[in-house]
Amino acid sequence: MTPDQIYFFNLIQQSPISGFILSHFDQKERICDIEKAKRSIGTASSGEAYLLKFFINVWSGCEEFPIDLVGMSRSLDRVHLQIIASWFAKPIYP
């Protein structure tokens, strides 16, 4: 893996719901399962959906899934907002 990919997955692992998010990524093959993510977003809590969208958008380097920043800031707890703030302080696109 590249240093950016390692950093990316380390950010995810800081989350208490990292298992949910990581279940949409194949780290060995370095791919994201977009179709699985679409299904998951439909059944996930708002916080889970926002985080999954955020990490997929970072991974893809584009807005694969639109995010309402105000809604996201209201739905996420401090831990998750700090994870996102860490990314804003050092943005990468693996």
N, C-alpha and C positions, 0 to 999 in steps of 0.2 A: 504494500500500500504506500501511497505517497504521503508526505508529511501532512498535507491538507486533509487527506482522507482520515488519517489517524486522529487529527485534531477534531474533525467532524464527528467521528464515532465516540471520541472522548466526551464531547459536549452532550451527546445523546445519553451516554452512560451516567451522567450527573443527574439525570431525571429519575424520579421514583417510578415513572412509567416507561422506563427505557425498554423493557421487554416488549411492550406493545409497539413502540416505534420501530425497534430493531427487527421485529417480525416482518416488516415490509421491505427490508434490505437484505441482500445476499452479499455479505462482506467479502467472501472468497471470490465471487464472480464480479463484484463491484457493480451491482445493478439494484434498481429499485423496482418493486412490483407495483406499478401504477394502478393496474386493474384491481388488485387486492386493496390498495389504499382507497380507491373510490368506494368500494363496498364497505370498508371499515369506517370511513368518514360518515356514511349514512347511519351507522349504528353507535358510533362513539359518543362520549360526552363532548360538550362544546370545548372543554380544555384539551382533551385528547385529540379532537379533530384539528384544533388550531395548531397544536404542536406538530402533528403529523404533516399538515400542510406546510408549515414553516420549514421543517427539515427536508421535505421533498423539494420545495422551492430552492433551498440552498444547494441541495445535491444537484439539481438539474441546472442551476444557474439562471433560471427564468421563473416566471410566475405560472407554474403548472396549475396551481390552485390559488385563486384570488383569496387574499386575507384582509379582513376588516381589522385594522390595527387597534381602533378604539374598542371594538368588541373583544379582541384578543386580550387587551390589557385589563379588561374587566373580568374575563373568564379565568385567567391564569393566576396562580399563587406566586408569592415572592420568589420561591426557588426557581420556578420556570421563567419568570421575568428576568431573573439574574442570568440564567443560561442564555437567553436571547440577547441580553445586554452584553454578555461576554462575546457573542458572535459579532454584534455591532461594533465592539471595540477592536475586533480583529476579524473582519469579514474574509471568508475564504469561499471558494466555489470548487469543491472537489471533483 
